[in-house]
Amino acid sequence: MIFCFGIFNSKVSLQYETNNPGDCVSQISGRNLCQDIEQGKILIIIDIVLIVLSMLFRKKIVRD
């Protein structure tokens, strides 16, 4: 869930910190905001996979 807020924050920065809609580099911080968004998406996918795997193997992970 934290990664979703990171993507939202990067999209807001992309809107207000660049001159053109196609630009990805922030005028203020100099960061590549498009790269930050893509990394956030990858982290969300990894997070979902780990959650699903932990749900599938919960009996093996937690032994009563």
PDB file of N, CA, C and O in Angstrom:
ATOM      1  N   MET A   1       0.813  -1.187   0.000  1.00  0.00           N
ATOM      2  CA  MET A   1       0.000   0.000   0.000  1.00  0.00           C
ATOM      3  C   MET A   1       0.865   1.263   0.000  1.00  0.00           C
ATOM      4  O   MET A   1       0.486   2.287  -0.569  1.00  0.00           O
ATOM      5  N   ILE A   2       2.016   1.177   0.636  1.00  0.00           N
ATOM      6  CA  ILE A   2       2.908   2.331   0.692  1.00  0.00           C
ATOM      7  C   ILE A   2       3.403   2.692  -0.703  1.00  0.00           C
ATOM      8  O   ILE A   2       3.575   3.869  -1.019  1.00  0.00           O
ATOM      9  N   PHE A   3       3.633   1.673  -1.542  1.00  0.00           N
ATOM     10  CA  PHE A   3       4.122   1.929  -2.889  1.00  0.00           C
ATOM     11  C   PHE A   3       3.085   2.678  -3.725  1.00  0.00           C
ATOM     12  O   PHE A   3       3.445   3.461  -4.605  1.00  0.00           O
ATOM     13  N   CYS A   4       1.791   2.439  -3.451  1.00  0.00           N
ATOM     14  CA  CYS A   4       0.732   3.167  -4.162  1.00  0.00           C
ATOM     15  C   CYS A   4       0.813   4.659  -3.865  1.00  0.00           C
ATOM     16  O   CYS A   4       0.640   5.487  -4.758  1.00  0.00           O
ATOM     17  N   PHE A   5       1.077   4.997  -2.601  1.00  0.00           N
ATOM     18  CA  PHE A   5       1.221   6.402  -2.238  1.00  0.00           C
ATOM     19  C   PHE A   5       2.462   7.005  -2.896  1.00  0.00           C
ATOM     20  O   PHE A   5       2.462   8.177  -3.270  1.00  0.00           O
ATOM     21  N   GLY A   6       3.512   6.207  -3.035  1.00  0.00           N
ATOM     22  CA  GLY A   6       4.716   6.673  -3.705  1.00  0.00           C
ATOM     23  C   GLY A   6       4.467   7.000  -5.165  1.00  0.00           C
ATOM     24  O   GLY A   6       4.962   8.002  -5.681  1.00  0.00           O
ATOM     25  N   ILE A   7       3.692   6.143  -5.833  1.00  0.00           N
ATOM     26  CA  ILE A   7       3.351   6.393  -7.239  1.00  0.00           C
ATOM     27  C   ILE A   7       2.484   7.640  -7.345  1.00  0.00           C
ATOM     28  O   ILE A   7       2.691   8.471  -8.230  1.00  0.00           O
ATOM     29  N   PHE A   8       1.514   7.772  -6.446  1.00  0.00           N
ATOM     30  CA  PHE A   8       0.641   8.948  -6.448  1.00  0.00           C
ATOM     31  C   PHE A   8       1.474  10.218  -6.234  1.00  0.00           C
ATOM     32  O   PHE A   8       1.266  11.220  -6.919  1.00  0.00           O
ATOM     33  N   ASN A   9       2.395  10.177  -5.304  1.00  0.00           N
ATOM     34  CA  ASN A   9       3.266  11.325  -5.029  1.00  0.00           C
ATOM     35  C   ASN A   9       4.117  11.671  -6.248  1.00  0.00           C
ATOM     36  O   ASN A   9       4.288  12.846  -6.575  1.00  0.00           O
ATOM     37  N   SER A  10       4.647  10.658  -6.915  1.00  0.00           N
ATOM     38  CA  SER A  10       5.467  10.900  -8.107  1.00  0.00           C
ATOM     39  C   SER A  10       4.635  11.476  -9.243  1.00  0.00           C
ATOM     40  O   SER A  10       5.123  12.316  -9.998  1.00  0.00           O
ATOM     41  N   LYS A  11       3.387  11.038  -9.377  1.00  0.00           N
ATOM     42  CA  LYS A  11       2.522  11.568 -10.434  1.00  0.00           C
ATOM     43  C   LYS A  11       2.165  13.025 -10.169  1.00  0.00           C
ATOM     44  O   LYS A  11       2.100  13.830 -11.098  1.00  0.00           O
ATOM     45  N   VAL A  12       1.933  13.364  -8.900  1.00  0.00           N
ATOM     46  CA  VAL A  12       1.669  14.764  -8.558  1.00  0.00           C
ATOM     47  C   VAL A  12       2.911  15.602  -8.845  1.00  0.00           C
ATOM     48  O   VAL A  12       2.810  16.695  -9.404  1.00  0.00           O
ATOM     49  N   SER A  13       4.065  15.099  -8.470  1.00  0.00           N
ATOM     50  CA  SER A  13       5.317  15.807  -8.760  1.00  0.00           C
ATOM     51  C   SER A  13       5.516  15.943 -10.262  1.00  0.00           C
ATOM     52  O   SER A  13       5.982  16.980 -10.733  1.00  0.00           O
ATOM     53  N   LEU A  14       5.168  14.913 -11.014  1.00  0.00           N
ATOM     54  CA  LEU A  14       5.305  14.937 -12.472  1.00  0.00           C
ATOM     55  C   LEU A  14       4.441  16.047 -13.068  1.00  0.00           C
ATOM     56  O   LEU A  14       4.823  16.686 -14.048  1.00  0.00           O
ATOM     57  N   GLN A  15       3.280  16.267 -12.467  1.00  0.00           N
ATOM     58  CA  GLN A  15       2.368  17.287 -12.981  1.00  0.00           C
ATOM     59  C   GLN A  15       2.853  18.700 -12.658  1.00  0.00           C
ATOM     60  O   GLN A  15       2.771  19.593 -13.502  1.00  0.00           O
ATOM     61  N   TYR A  16       3.352  18.902 -11.451  1.00  0.00           N
ATOM     62  CA  TYR A  16       3.667  20.260 -11.016  1.00  0.00           C
ATOM     63  C   TYR A  16       5.143  20.641 -11.114  1.00  0.00           C
ATOM     64  O   TYR A  16       5.467  21.826 -11.037  1.00  0.00           O
ATOM     65  N   GLU A  17       6.031  19.691 -11.277  1.00  0.00           N
ATOM     66  CA  GLU A  17       7.460  19.999 -11.283  1.00  0.00           C
ATOM     67  C   GLU A  17       8.096  19.910 -12.661  1.00  0.00           C
ATOM     68  O   GLU A  17       9.315  20.026 -12.787  1.00  0.00           O
ATOM     69  N   THR A  18       7.289  19.706 -13.696  1.00  0.00           N
ATOM     70  CA  THR A  18       7.822  19.667 -15.062  1.00  0.00           C
ATOM     71  C   THR A  18       7.120  20.726 -15.906  1.00  0.00           C
ATOM     72  O   THR A  18       6.000  21.138 -15.606  1.00  0.00           O
ATOM     73  N   ASN A  19       7.801  21.157 -16.967  1.00  0.00           N
ATOM     74  CA  ASN A  19       7.216  22.187 -17.830  1.00  0.00           C
ATOM     75  C   ASN A  19       6.278  21.609 -18.869  1.00  0.00           C
ATOM     76  O   ASN A  19       5.203  22.159 -19.109  1.00  0.00           O
ATOM     77  N   ASN A  20       6.670  20.509 -19.487  1.00  0.00           N
ATOM     78  CA  ASN A  20       5.871  19.886 -20.547  1.00  0.00           C
ATOM     79  C   ASN A  20       5.278  18.581 -20.049  1.00  0.00           C
ATOM     80  O   ASN A  20       5.879  17.919 -19.203  1.00  0.00           O
ATOM     81  N   PRO A  21       4.106  18.192 -20.556  1.00  0.00           N
ATOM     82  CA  PRO A  21       3.488  16.924 -20.115  1.00  0.00           C
ATOM     83  C   PRO A  21       4.339  15.697 -20.422  1.00  0.00           C
ATOM     84  O   PRO A  21       4.207  14.681 -19.740  1.00  0.00           O
ATOM     85  N   GLY A  22       5.201  15.760 -21.421  1.00  0.00           N
ATOM     86  CA  GLY A  22       6.018  14.610 -21.794  1.00  0.00           C
ATOM     87  C   GLY A  22       7.336  14.510 -21.042  1.00  0.00           C
ATOM     88  O   GLY A  22       8.052  13.517 -21.176  1.00  0.00           O
ATOM     89  N   ASP A  23       7.664  15.530 -20.252  1.00  0.00           N
ATOM     90  CA  ASP A  23       8.920  15.524 -19.507  1.00  0.00           C
ATOM     91  C   ASP A  23       8.842  14.576 -18.316  1.00  0.00           C
ATOM     92  O   ASP A  23       7.775  14.363 -17.740  1.00  0.00           O
ATOM     93  N   CYS A  24       9.981  14.019 -17.965  1.00  0.00           N
ATOM     94  CA  CYS A  24      10.047  13.108 -16.819  1.00  0.00           C
ATOM     95  C   CYS A  24      10.972  13.610 -15.722  1.00  0.00           C
ATOM     96  O   CYS A  24      10.895  13.142 -14.586  1.00  0.00           O
ATOM     97  N   VAL A  25      11.839  14.549 -16.045  1.00  0.00           N
ATOM     98  CA  VAL A  25      12.823  15.031 -15.079  1.00  0.00           C
ATOM     99  C   VAL A  25      12.254  16.237 -14.339  1.00  0.00           C
ATOM    100  O   VAL A  25      11.795  17.201 -14.952  1.00  0.00           O
ATOM    101  N   SER A  26      12.293  16.166 -13.022  1.00  0.00           N
ATOM    102  CA  SER A  26      11.781  17.241 -12.176  1.00  0.00           C
ATOM    103  C   SER A  26      12.663  18.473 -12.283  1.00  0.00           C
ATOM    104  O   SER A  26      13.890  18.367 -12.266  1.00  0.00           O
ATOM    105  N   GLN A  27      12.047  19.628 -12.393  1.00  0.00           N
ATOM    106  CA  GLN A  27      12.783  20.893 -12.418  1.00  0.00           C
ATOM    107  C   GLN A  27      13.345  21.225 -11.042  1.00  0.00           C
ATOM    108  O   GLN A  27      14.351  21.927 -10.939  1.00  0.00           O
ATOM    109  N   ILE A  28      12.711  20.731  -9.987  1.00  0.00           N
ATOM    110  CA  ILE A  28      13.106  21.071  -8.621  1.00  0.00           C
ATOM    111  C   ILE A  28      14.192  20.134  -8.102  1.00  0.00           C
ATOM    112  O   ILE A  28      15.244  20.588  -7.653  1.00  0.00           O
ATOM    113  N   SER A  29      13.937  18.826  -8.162  1.00  0.00           N
ATOM    114  CA  SER A  29      14.881  17.876  -7.568  1.00  0.00           C
ATOM    115  C   SER A  29      15.841  17.258  -8.593  1.00  0.00           C
ATOM    116  O   SER A  29      16.888  16.733  -8.213  1.00  0.00           O
ATOM    117  N   GLY A  30      15.501  17.314  -9.872  1.00  0.00           N
ATOM    118  CA  GLY A  30      16.344  16.721 -10.897  1.00  0.00           C
ATOM    119  C   GLY A  30      16.166  15.212 -11.034  1.00  0.00           C
ATOM    120  O   GLY A  30      16.899  14.570 -11.787  1.00  0.00           O
ATOM    121  N   ARG A  31      15.202  14.639 -10.316  1.00  0.00           N
ATOM    122  CA  ARG A  31      14.965  13.188 -10.365  1.00  0.00           C
ATOM    123  C   ARG A  31      14.139  12.823 -11.591  1.00  0.00           C
ATOM    124  O   ARG A  31      13.341  13.620 -12.084  1.00  0.00           O
ATOM    125  N   ASN A  32      14.347  11.610 -12.070  1.00  0.00           N
ATOM    126  CA  ASN A  32      13.560  11.070 -13.168  1.00  0.00           C
ATOM    127  C   ASN A  32      12.286  10.475 -12.560  1.00  0.00           C
ATOM    128  O   ASN A  32      12.302   9.368 -12.021  1.00  0.00           O
ATOM    129  N   LEU A  33      11.195  11.216 -12.654  1.00  0.00           N
ATOM    130  CA  LEU A  33       9.947  10.812 -12.013  1.00  0.00           C
ATOM    131  C   LEU A  33       9.305   9.613 -12.703  1.00  0.00           C
ATOM    132  O   LEU A  33       8.652   8.804 -12.043  1.00  0.00           O
ATOM    133  N   CYS A  34       9.475   9.485 -14.002  1.00  0.00           N
ATOM    134  CA  CYS A  34       8.925   8.329 -14.724  1.00  0.00           C
ATOM    135  C   CYS A  34       9.593   7.038 -14.252  1.00  0.00           C
ATOM    136  O   CYS A  34       8.942   6.001 -14.131  1.00  0.00           O
ATOM    137  N   GLN A  35      10.890   7.113 -13.989  1.00  0.00           N
ATOM    138  CA  GLN A  35      11.610   5.946 -13.482  1.00  0.00           C
ATOM    139  C   GLN A  35      11.115   5.585 -12.082  1.00  0.00           C
ATOM    140  O   GLN A  35      10.979   4.405 -11.759  1.00  0.00           O
ATOM    141  N   ASP A  36      10.847   6.588 -11.256  1.00  0.00           N
ATOM    142  CA  ASP A  36      10.313   6.335  -9.915  1.00  0.00           C
ATOM    143  C   ASP A  36       8.951   5.647  -9.977  1.00  0.00           C
ATOM    144  O   ASP A  36       8.667   4.752  -9.181  1.00  0.00           O
ATOM    145  N   ILE A  37       8.116   6.064 -10.917  1.00  0.00           N
ATOM    146  CA  ILE A  37       6.793   5.457 -11.079  1.00  0.00           C
ATOM    147  C   ILE A  37       6.931   4.000 -11.515  1.00  0.00           C
ATOM    148  O   ILE A  37       6.247   3.126 -10.980  1.00  0.00           O
ATOM    149  N   GLU A  38       7.806   3.734 -12.477  1.00  0.00           N
ATOM    150  CA  GLU A  38       8.016   2.358 -12.946  1.00  0.00           C
ATOM    151  C   GLU A  38       8.561   1.470 -11.836  1.00  0.00           C
ATOM    152  O   GLU A  38       8.134   0.323 -11.702  1.00  0.00           O
ATOM    153  N   GLN A  39       9.497   1.977 -11.040  1.00  0.00           N
ATOM    154  CA  GLN A  39      10.026   1.198  -9.927  1.00  0.00           C
ATOM    155  C   GLN A  39       8.938   0.909  -8.898  1.00  0.00           C
ATOM    156  O   GLN A  39       8.897  -0.178  -8.321  1.00  0.00           O
ATOM    157  N   GLY A  40       8.064   1.872  -8.672  1.00  0.00           N
ATOM    158  CA  GLY A  40       6.945   1.659  -7.749  1.00  0.00           C
ATOM    159  C   GLY A  40       6.012   0.572  -8.241  1.00  0.00           C
ATOM    160  O   GLY A  40       5.536  -0.244  -7.451  1.00  0.00           O
ATOM    161  N   LYS A  41       5.744   0.552  -9.537  1.00  0.00           N
ATOM    162  CA  LYS A  41       4.890  -0.492 -10.111  1.00  0.00           C
ATOM    163  C   LYS A  41       5.520  -1.869  -9.949  1.00  0.00           C
ATOM    164  O   LYS A  41       4.833  -2.835  -9.618  1.00  0.00           O
ATOM    165  N   ILE A  42       6.820  -1.959 -10.182  1.00  0.00           N
ATOM    166  CA  ILE A  42       7.523  -3.235 -10.020  1.00  0.00           C
ATOM    167  C   ILE A  42       7.464  -3.697  -8.567  1.00  0.00           C
ATOM    168  O   ILE A  42       7.246  -4.878  -8.298  1.00  0.00           O
ATOM    169  N   LEU A  43       7.657  -2.775  -7.641  1.00  0.00           N
ATOM    170  CA  LEU A  43       7.607  -3.131  -6.219  1.00  0.00           C
ATOM    171  C   LEU A  43       6.213  -3.574  -5.794  1.00  0.00           C
ATOM    172  O   LEU A  43       6.080  -4.458  -4.948  1.00  0.00           O
ATOM    173  N   ILE A  44       5.175  -2.977  -6.366  1.00  0.00           N
ATOM    174  CA  ILE A  44       3.799  -3.403  -6.068  1.00  0.00           C
ATOM    175  C   ILE A  44       3.584  -4.829  -6.549  1.00  0.00           C
ATOM    176  O   ILE A  44       2.987  -5.637  -5.837  1.00  0.00           O
ATOM    177  N   ILE A  45       4.064  -5.150  -7.749  1.00  0.00           N
ATOM    178  CA  ILE A  45       3.904  -6.504  -8.285  1.00  0.00           C
ATOM    179  C   ILE A  45       4.642  -7.514  -7.415  1.00  0.00           C
ATOM    180  O   ILE A  45       4.106  -8.578  -7.105  1.00  0.00           O
ATOM    181  N   ILE A  46       5.869  -7.187  -7.019  1.00  0.00           N
ATOM    182  CA  ILE A  46       6.631  -8.080  -6.143  1.00  0.00           C
ATOM    183  C   ILE A  46       5.911  -8.267  -4.818  1.00  0.00           C
ATOM    184  O   ILE A  46       5.853  -9.376  -4.287  1.00  0.00           O
ATOM    185  N   ASP A  47       5.365  -7.188  -4.289  1.00  0.00           N
ATOM    186  CA  ASP A  47       4.629  -7.238  -3.021  1.00  0.00           C
ATOM    187  C   ASP A  47       3.402  -8.146  -3.128  1.00  0.00           C
ATOM    188  O   ASP A  47       3.137  -8.936  -2.222  1.00  0.00           O
ATOM    189  N   ILE A  48       2.657  -8.039  -4.221  1.00  0.00           N
ATOM    190  CA  ILE A  48       1.466  -8.879  -4.418  1.00  0.00           C
ATOM    191  C   ILE A  48       1.860 -10.346  -4.535  1.00  0.00           C
ATOM    192  O   ILE A  48       1.202 -11.215  -3.963  1.00  0.00           O
ATOM    193  N   VAL A  49       2.937 -10.625  -5.277  1.00  0.00           N
ATOM    194  CA  VAL A  49       3.399 -12.005  -5.420  1.00  0.00           C
ATOM    195  C   VAL A  49       3.792 -12.582  -4.058  1.00  0.00           C
ATOM    196  O   VAL A  49       3.453 -13.724  -3.748  1.00  0.00           O
ATOM    197  N   LEU A  50       4.499 -11.802  -3.251  1.00  0.00           N
ATOM    198  CA  LEU A  50       4.896 -12.277  -1.926  1.00  0.00           C
ATOM    199  C   LEU A  50       3.696 -12.507  -1.014  1.00  0.00           C
ATOM    200  O   LEU A  50       3.687 -13.454  -0.227  1.00  0.00           O
ATOM    201  N   ILE A  51       2.699 -11.657  -1.113  1.00  0.00           N
ATOM    202  CA  ILE A  51       1.486 -11.850  -0.309  1.00  0.00           C
ATOM    203  C   ILE A  51       0.767 -13.122  -0.724  1.00  0.00           C
ATOM    204  O   ILE A  51       0.327 -13.894   0.129  1.00  0.00           O
ATOM    205  N   VAL A  52       0.643 -13.347  -2.028  1.00  0.00           N
ATOM    206  CA  VAL A  52      -0.034 -14.558  -2.511  1.00  0.00           C
ATOM    207  C   VAL A  52       0.743 -15.807  -2.101  1.00  0.00           C
ATOM    208  O   VAL A  52       0.152 -16.794  -1.665  1.00  0.00           O
ATOM    209  N   LEU A  53       2.061 -15.761  -2.242  1.00  0.00           N
ATOM    210  CA  LEU A  53       2.873 -16.923  -1.845  1.00  0.00           C
ATOM    211  C   LEU A  53       2.770 -17.194  -0.349  1.00  0.00           C
ATOM    212  O   LEU A  53       2.698 -18.349   0.070  1.00  0.00           O
ATOM    213  N   SER A  54       2.764 -16.150   0.444  1.00  0.00           N
ATOM    214  CA  SER A  54       2.638 -16.365   1.895  1.00  0.00           C
ATOM    215  C   SER A  54       1.259 -16.896   2.260  1.00  0.00           C
ATOM    216  O   SER A  54       1.121 -17.638   3.233  1.00  0.00           O
ATOM    217  N   MET A  55       0.244 -16.529   1.499  1.00  0.00           N
ATOM    218  CA  MET A  55      -1.087 -17.088   1.748  1.00  0.00           C
ATOM    219  C   MET A  55      -1.142 -18.556   1.341  1.00  0.00           C
ATOM    220  O   MET A  55      -1.784 -19.363   2.013  1.00  0.00           O
ATOM    221  N   LEU A  56      -0.479 -18.905   0.254  1.00  0.00           N
ATOM    222  CA  LEU A  56      -0.486 -20.290  -0.202  1.00  0.00           C
ATOM    223  C   LEU A  56       0.290 -21.210   0.743  1.00  0.00           C
ATOM    224  O   LEU A  56      -0.104 -22.357   0.959  1.00  0.00           O
ATOM    225  N   PHE A  57       1.374 -20.715   1.296  1.00  0.00           N
ATOM    226  CA  PHE A  57       2.229 -21.542   2.145  1.00  0.00           C
ATOM    227  C   PHE A  57       2.119 -21.181   3.624  1.00  0.00           C
ATOM    228  O   PHE A  57       3.063 -21.395   4.384  1.00  0.00           O
ATOM    229  N   ARG A  58       0.978 -20.635   4.037  1.00  0.00           N
ATOM    230  CA  ARG A  58       0.836 -20.199   5.427  1.00  0.00           C
ATOM    231  C   ARG A  58       0.897 -21.361   6.411  1.00  0.00           C
ATOM    232  O   ARG A  58       1.370 -21.188   7.534  1.00  0.00           O
ATOM    233  N   LYS A  59       0.429 -22.538   6.014  1.00  0.00           N
ATOM    234  CA  LYS A  59       0.483 -23.691   6.911  1.00  0.00           C
ATOM    235  C   LYS A  59       1.919 -24.134   7.151  1.00  0.00           C
ATOM    236  O   LYS A  59       2.252 -24.587   8.246  1.00  0.00           O
ATOM    237  N   LYS A  60       2.773 -24.007   6.137  1.00  0.00           N
ATOM    238  CA  LYS A  60       4.171 -24.390   6.277  1.00  0.00           C
ATOM    239  C   LYS A  60       4.966 -23.310   7.014  1.00  0.00           C
ATOM    240  O   LYS A  60       5.942 -23.603   7.706  1.00  0.00           O
ATOM    241  N   ILE A  61       4.531 -22.055   6.853  1.00  0.00           N
ATOM    242  CA  ILE A  61       5.240 -20.948   7.497  1.00  0.00           C
ATOM    243  C   ILE A  61       4.919 -20.924   8.992  1.00  0.00           C
ATOM    244  O   ILE A  61       5.822 -20.818   9.822  1.00  0.00           O
ATOM    245  N   VAL A  62       3.635 -21.023   9.332  1.00  0.00           N
ATOM    246  CA  VAL A  62       3.199 -20.972  10.730  1.00  0.00           C
ATOM    247  C   VAL A  62       2.774 -22.370  11.133  1.00  0.00           C
ATOM    248  O   VAL A  62       1.779 -22.904  10.641  1.00  0.00           O
ATOM    249  N   ARG A  63       3.537 -22.946  12.026  1.00  0.00           N
ATOM    250  CA  ARG A  63       3.212 -24.292  12.502  1.00  0.00           C
ATOM    251  C   ARG A  63       2.586 -24.179  13.877  1.00  0.00           C
ATOM    252  O   ARG A  63       3.112 -23.519  14.773  1.00  0.00           O
ATOM    253  N   ASP A  64       1.463 -24.832  14.018  1.00  0.00           N
ATOM    254  CA  ASP A  64       0.739 -24.751  15.303  1.00  0.00           C
ATOM    255  C   ASP A  64       1.397 -25.591  16.364  1.00  0.00           C
ATOM    256  O   ASP A  64       0.922 -25.637  17.498  1.00  0.00           O
TER     257      ASP A  64
END
